[in-house]
């Protein structure tokens, strides 16, 4: 039935883990740190516990504490590829790209199968602007070995732009956005939306505007409840591709969220006609005036 067009476009997936909103609760990173601290109290030279606790500190952005643990782990076990890999992640977060490059070189020397080490080495090389061809080789190797993430594809786009391979760069950025197209888990809508907006904006600036980039950025704005910005981007999609039923449907959702019922119904009917339904003119949202929820959305729209 045509009422299928009334469904929201992105439904949150089932909660993957219980989220804790109370300040009295401990995060998963805190729990990891506490558990490994207990292990280290009994066995101060436990390399695995040092690495695990460092990962917890890294998740909390307590980078100096992470480095202390990782330096100790490497001192105790200089052949631990994993310790060098985790330390390279800390260096990347700290923007110490030379150090990240050095650690990934060592990690790969010790274990050539570490897919994430290739990803981080490629990222470091792009940031250092040293060797974009080698950076691309590293990123491709990371994907080949299983590190098929939005970040890897985004950095492939960055490297390809610097190698003056614009068409391939567009494809790399689009693949990064495709990896983010699945509905986020409950509580992660805004963070995923911000990532989508950041990557799509970079892609538009670096490689040029495409309907796909505008659609992804519009969806990113929608996830953050920045509906006016979402409407602007879905309008750009429609300008570039007037036959996109999905763009009309997504813009209708954004119009509805801001209480603009007339525009929402109009877009839904257009989407319906493009979908070749025979019930298009019967569509009605029954929202002559903005609902309290929609008004609240409108008042907070474009604030982040």
C-alpha positions as CSV (number, residue, x, y, z in Angstrom):
1,X,0.0,0.0,0.0
2,X,1.0,3.6,-0.4
3,X,1.1,4.0,3.3
4,X,4.5,2.4,3.2
5,X,5.8,5.8,2.3
6,X,4.7,7.0,5.7
7,X,7.3,4.9,7.4
8,X,10.4,6.6,8.7
9,X,13.4,6.0,6.6
10,X,15.9,4.9,9.1
11,X,14.8,2.8,12.1
12,X,17.2,2.4,14.9
13,X,18.6,-1.2,15.1
14,X,18.1,-3.2,18.3
15,X,20.2,-2.0,21.2
16,X,23.5,-3.8,20.9
17,X,24.4,-3.2,24.6
18,X,22.7,-1.6,27.6
19,X,23.5,2.1,27.7
20,X,24.2,3.7,31.0
21,X,23.1,7.3,31.5
22,X,23.7,7.6,35.2
23,X,26.9,9.3,36.3
24,X,27.2,6.6,39.0
25,X,27.6,4.0,36.3
26,X,30.9,2.9,34.9
27,X,31.6,2.7,31.2
28,X,32.8,-0.4,29.4
29,X,36.3,1.2,29.3
30,X,36.2,1.9,33.0
31,X,35.3,-1.8,33.7
32,X,38.1,-2.9,31.4
33,X,40.6,-0.7,33.3
34,X,39.4,-1.8,36.7
35,X,39.6,-5.5,35.8
36,X,43.1,-5.2,34.4
37,X,44.2,-3.1,37.3
38,X,43.2,-6.0,39.6
39,X,45.2,-8.4,37.5
40,X,48.3,-6.1,37.5
41,X,48.0,-5.6,41.3
42,X,48.6,-9.4,41.6
43,X,51.0,-9.6,38.6
44,X,52.6,-6.2,37.7
45,X,54.5,-7.8,34.7
46,X,51.4,-9.2,33.0
47,X,51.9,-8.0,29.4
48,X,48.3,-8.8,28.3
49,X,46.8,-6.9,31.1
50,X,49.0,-3.9,30.4
51,X,47.9,-3.9,26.7
52,X,44.2,-4.3,27.6
53,X,44.3,-1.6,30.2
54,X,46.0,0.7,27.7
55,X,43.1,0.0,25.3
56,X,40.7,1.1,28.0
57,X,42.7,4.3,28.6
58,X,42.8,5.0,24.9
59,X,39.0,4.6,24.6
60,X,38.7,7.3,27.4
61,X,41.3,9.5,25.6
62,X,43.7,9.2,28.5
63,X,46.6,8.8,26.2
64,X,49.5,9.4,28.5
65,X,48.3,6.6,30.8
66,X,47.9,4.3,27.8
67,X,51.5,5.1,26.7
68,X,52.9,4.3,30.1
69,X,51.3,0.9,30.0
70,X,52.3,0.2,26.4
71,X,55.9,1.3,27.0
72,X,56.1,-1.1,29.9
73,X,54.5,-3.9,27.8
74,X,57.1,-3.4,25.1
75,X,59.9,-3.3,27.6
76,X,58.7,-6.6,29.0
77,X,57.9,-8.2,25.6
78,X,59.8,-6.4,22.7
79,X,58.4,-9.0,20.3
80,X,54.8,-8.2,20.9
81,X,53.3,-7.0,17.6
82,X,50.1,-6.3,19.4
83,X,51.7,-3.8,21.8
84,X,53.3,-1.9,18.9
85,X,49.9,-1.9,17.1
86,X,48.0,-0.5,20.1
87,X,50.7,2.1,20.7
88,X,50.4,3.2,17.1
89,X,46.7,3.8,17.7
90,X,47.5,6.0,20.6
91,X,50.0,8.0,18.5
92,X,47.4,8.4,15.8
93,X,44.9,9.8,18.3
94,X,47.6,12.1,19.6
95,X,48.5,13.2,16.1
96,X,52.1,11.9,16.5
97,X,52.1,10.5,13.0
98,X,55.9,9.9,12.8
99,X,55.7,7.7,15.9
100,X,52.6,5.9,14.6
101,X,54.5,5.2,11.4
102,X,57.4,3.8,13.3
103,X,55.3,1.6,15.5
104,X,53.3,0.2,12.6
105,X,56.5,-0.6,10.7
106,X,57.6,-2.7,13.7
107,X,54.2,-4.3,14.2
108,X,54.1,-5.4,10.5
109,X,57.7,-6.7,10.8
110,X,56.7,-8.8,13.7
111,X,53.3,-9.9,12.2
112,X,52.7,-9.2,8.5
113,X,49.0,-10.3,8.9
114,X,47.9,-7.4,11.1
115,X,45.3,-5.7,8.9
116,X,44.8,-2.8,11.2
117,X,48.6,-2.0,11.2
118,X,48.4,-1.5,7.4
119,X,45.4,0.8,7.9
120,X,47.1,2.9,10.5
121,X,50.3,3.1,8.5
122,X,48.4,4.2,5.4
123,X,46.6,6.9,7.5
124,X,49.9,8.1,9.0
125,X,51.5,8.4,5.6
126,X,48.6,10.4,4.3
127,X,48.7,12.8,7.3
128,X,52.5,13.1,6.9
129,X,52.1,13.7,3.2
130,X,55.1,11.5,2.6
131,X,54.3,8.9,0.0
132,X,50.7,8.8,-1.2
133,X,51.4,5.8,-3.5
134,X,52.7,3.7,-0.6
135,X,49.9,5.0,1.6
136,X,47.4,3.7,-1.0
137,X,49.2,0.4,-1.2
138,X,48.9,0.1,2.6
139,X,45.2,0.9,2.7
140,X,44.5,-1.5,-0.1
141,X,46.4,-4.2,1.8
142,X,44.4,-3.4,4.9
143,X,41.1,-4.0,3.0
144,X,42.5,-7.2,1.5
145,X,43.3,-8.5,5.0
146,X,39.9,-7.6,6.4
147,X,40.1,-4.0,7.7
148,X,37.2,-2.9,5.4
149,X,36.1,0.2,7.4
150,X,34.7,3.7,6.5
151,X,38.0,5.2,7.8
152,X,40.1,3.1,5.5
153,X,38.0,4.1,2.4
154,X,38.0,7.7,3.5
155,X,41.8,7.7,3.6
156,X,41.9,6.0,0.3
157,X,39.9,9.0,-1.0
158,X,42.4,11.4,0.5
159,X,45.4,9.6,-1.0
160,X,43.8,9.3,-4.4
161,X,43.0,13.0,-4.5
162,X,46.7,13.8,-3.9
163,X,47.6,11.4,-6.7
164,X,45.2,13.3,-9.0
165,X,42.9,10.3,-9.4
166,X,39.6,12.2,-8.8
167,X,37.1,9.7,-10.2
168,X,38.6,6.9,-8.0
169,X,38.6,9.2,-5.1
170,X,34.9,9.9,-5.5
171,X,34.3,6.1,-5.5
172,X,36.4,5.7,-2.4
173,X,34.5,8.4,-0.5
174,X,31.2,6.9,-1.6
175,X,32.2,3.5,-0.3
176,X,33.1,5.0,3.0
177,X,29.6,6.5,3.2
178,X,28.0,3.3,2.1
179,X,29.7,1.6,5.1
180,X,27.8,4.1,7.3
181,X,24.5,3.6,5.6
182,X,23.1,1.0,8.0
183,X,20.8,2.3,10.8
184,X,22.9,3.1,13.9
185,X,22.3,1.4,17.2
186,X,20.1,3.3,19.7
187,X,22.1,6.1,21.3
188,X,24.6,6.4,18.4
189,X,22.5,8.3,15.9
190,X,24.2,11.7,16.4
191,X,27.8,10.3,16.4
192,X,27.1,8.4,13.2
193,X,25.4,11.4,11.7
194,X,28.4,13.6,12.5
195,X,30.7,11.2,10.8
196,X,28.5,11.0,7.7
197,X,28.4,14.8,7.5
198,X,32.1,15.1,7.9
199,X,33.0,12.6,5.3
200,X,30.4,13.8,2.8
201,X,31.4,17.4,3.2
202,X,35.1,16.5,2.6
203,X,34.1,14.5,-0.4
204,X,32.1,17.4,-1.9
205,X,35.0,19.8,-1.3
206,X,37.7,17.5,-2.6
207,X,36.1,15.7,-5.5
208,X,33.0,17.6,-6.4
209,X,29.2,17.4,-5.7
210,X,27.3,14.3,-6.5
211,X,23.7,13.2,-5.6
212,X,25.1,10.4,-3.5
213,X,27.3,12.7,-1.4
214,X,24.4,15.1,-0.8
215,X,22.0,12.3,0.1
216,X,24.5,10.9,2.6
217,X,25.1,14.3,4.2
218,X,21.4,14.9,4.3
219,X,20.9,11.6,6.1
220,X,23.7,12.6,8.5
221,X,22.0,15.8,9.3
222,X,18.7,14.0,9.8
223,X,20.3,11.6,12.3
224,X,21.4,14.6,14.2
225,X,17.9,16.2,14.0
226,X,19.3,19.1,12.0
227,X,16.3,19.0,9.7
228,X,16.7,22.3,7.9
229,X,20.2,21.3,6.7
230,X,18.8,17.9,5.8
231,X,16.1,19.5,3.6
232,X,18.7,21.7,1.8
233,X,20.8,18.6,1.0
234,X,17.9,16.4,-0.1
235,X,16.8,19.4,-2.3
236,X,20.2,19.3,-3.9
237,X,19.8,15.6,-4.6
238,X,16.5,16.3,-6.3
239,X,18.1,19.0,-8.4
240,X,20.7,16.6,-9.6
241,X,18.3,13.6,-9.9
242,X,14.7,14.7,-10.2
243,X,13.5,11.1,-10.6
244,X,14.8,10.0,-7.1
245,X,11.8,8.8,-5.2
246,X,14.0,8.2,-2.2
247,X,15.2,11.8,-2.1
248,X,11.6,13.1,-2.1
249,X,10.7,10.6,0.6
250,X,13.6,11.6,2.8
251,X,12.8,15.3,2.3
252,X,9.2,14.6,3.3
253,X,10.4,13.0,6.5
254,X,12.5,16.1,7.3
255,X,9.6,18.4,6.4
256,X,7.3,16.4,8.6
257,X,9.7,16.6,11.5
258,X,9.7,20.4,11.3
259,X,5.9,20.5,11.1
260,X,5.6,21.5,7.5
261,X,2.9,19.1,6.7
262,X,1.8,20.5,3.3
263,X,5.3,20.2,1.9
264,X,5.7,16.7,3.4
265,X,2.5,15.4,1.8
266,X,3.5,17.0,-1.6
267,X,6.9,15.2,-1.5
268,X,5.3,11.9,-0.4
269,X,2.9,12.1,-3.3
270,X,5.7,12.8,-5.7
271,X,7.7,9.9,-4.3
272,X,4.7,7.7,-4.6
273,X,4.1,8.6,-8.2
274,X,7.8,8.0,-9.0
275,X,7.3,4.6,-7.4
276,X,4.3,4.0,-9.7
277,X,1.7,3.5,-7.0
278,X,-2.0,3.9,-7.9
279,X,-2.9,5.3,-4.5
280,X,-0.7,8.4,-4.5
281,X,-3.4,11.0,-4.2
282,X,-4.9,9.3,-1.1
283,X,-1.8,10.0,1.0
284,X,-2.5,12.1,4.1
285,X,-0.5,12.7,7.2
286,X,-3.2,14.3,9.2
287,X,-0.9,17.0,10.5
288,X,-2.5,20.4,9.7
289,X,-0.4,22.0,12.4
290,X,2.9,21.1,14.0
291,X,2.7,18.5,16.8
292,X,4.4,19.4,20.1
293,X,7.2,16.9,19.2
294,X,7.7,18.5,15.7
295,X,7.7,22.0,17.3
296,X,10.4,20.8,19.7
297,X,12.4,19.4,16.8
298,X,12.1,22.6,14.8
299,X,13.2,24.8,17.8
300,X,16.3,22.6,18.2
301,X,17.0,22.2,14.4
302,X,20.5,22.9,13.2
303,X,21.9,23.3,16.8
304,X,24.8,21.0,17.5
